[in-house]
Amino acid sequence: MFIKHTILAILAACGINNPDGPDDKELPPPPPDPSHYFCCHTVDADKLTGEGCVTIGANQVDSCASVLHCANTFTKMDGEVKCEG
């Protein structure tokens, strides 16, 4: 009788699986967009510069007549913007 209970306990323990972890692992946030948008009075597309510029978000591009888009870094002094790189 003792052997039957022992065998049943061993068989029952073999059927138990440990959870691997949550299936809905939280993904890391996407990397920030290095792009910068400026609404400017005038834009020189060849030199990638603008005058009278203010920073805007990507969702405000349609509301501005002249937009300067800098893909990476930029310099801004007194409303004048120059895209770098």
C-alpha positions as CSV (number, residue, x, y, z in Angstrom):
1,M,0.0,0.0,0.0
2,F,2.9,2.4,0.8
3,I,4.4,1.7,-2.6
4,K,1.2,2.6,-4.4
5,H,1.0,6.0,-2.7
6,T,4.7,6.6,-3.4
7,I,4.4,5.7,-7.0
8,L,1.2,7.9,-7.3
9,A,3.1,10.8,-5.7
10,I,6.0,10.5,-8.1
11,L,3.8,10.3,-11.1
12,A,1.8,13.3,-10.0
13,A,5.0,15.3,-9.5
14,C,6.2,14.5,-12.9
15,G,3.2,16.0,-14.5
16,I,3.7,19.5,-13.0
17,N,5.4,22.0,-15.2
18,N,7.0,25.2,-13.9
19,P,5.7,28.3,-15.6
20,D,8.2,29.8,-18.1
21,G,7.2,33.3,-17.2
22,P,4.6,35.7,-18.4
23,D,3.8,35.5,-22.1
24,D,3.0,39.2,-22.4
25,K,6.5,40.5,-21.7
26,E,6.6,44.3,-21.9
27,L,8.6,45.5,-24.9
28,P,11.1,48.3,-24.4
29,P,9.9,51.7,-25.7
30,P,10.9,52.6,-29.2
31,P,14.1,54.7,-29.5
32,P,13.4,58.4,-29.6
33,D,13.2,60.0,-33.1
34,P,16.3,62.1,-33.6
35,S,14.5,64.3,-36.1
36,H,13.8,67.9,-35.4
37,Y,11.2,70.1,-37.1
38,F,11.2,73.9,-37.3
39,C,8.6,76.4,-38.6
40,C,10.6,79.2,-40.2
41,H,9.9,82.5,-42.0
42,T,12.5,81.5,-44.7
43,V,14.2,78.2,-45.5
44,D,17.3,77.6,-47.7
45,A,16.9,73.9,-48.7
46,D,20.3,73.7,-50.3
47,K,22.2,74.9,-47.2
48,L,19.7,73.3,-44.7
49,T,19.2,76.6,-42.9
50,G,16.3,78.7,-41.8
51,E,15.6,82.1,-40.4
52,G,12.9,83.1,-37.9
53,C,12.5,79.5,-36.8
54,V,10.6,78.0,-33.9
55,T,10.6,74.3,-32.9
56,I,7.5,72.4,-33.8
57,G,6.4,68.8,-33.4
58,A,6.1,66.4,-36.3
59,N,2.3,66.6,-36.0
60,Q,2.4,70.4,-36.6
61,V,4.2,70.3,-39.9
62,D,1.0,70.8,-42.0
63,S,0.2,74.0,-40.2
64,C,3.4,75.7,-41.2
65,A,4.2,77.3,-44.6
66,S,8.0,76.8,-44.4
67,V,9.4,73.8,-42.5
68,L,13.1,72.9,-41.9
69,H,13.7,69.3,-41.0
70,C,17.0,68.3,-39.4
71,A,17.6,64.6,-39.3
72,N,20.2,64.7,-36.5
73,T,21.8,67.6,-34.8
74,F,21.4,71.3,-35.4
75,T,22.5,74.7,-34.1
76,K,20.0,77.4,-33.2
77,M,20.9,81.0,-32.4
78,D,18.4,83.8,-32.2
79,G,15.9,82.0,-34.4
80,E,18.4,81.0,-37.1
81,V,18.7,77.2,-37.4
82,K,21.4,75.2,-39.3
83,C,21.2,71.4,-39.7
84,E,24.4,69.6,-38.9
85,G,25.5,66.3,-40.4
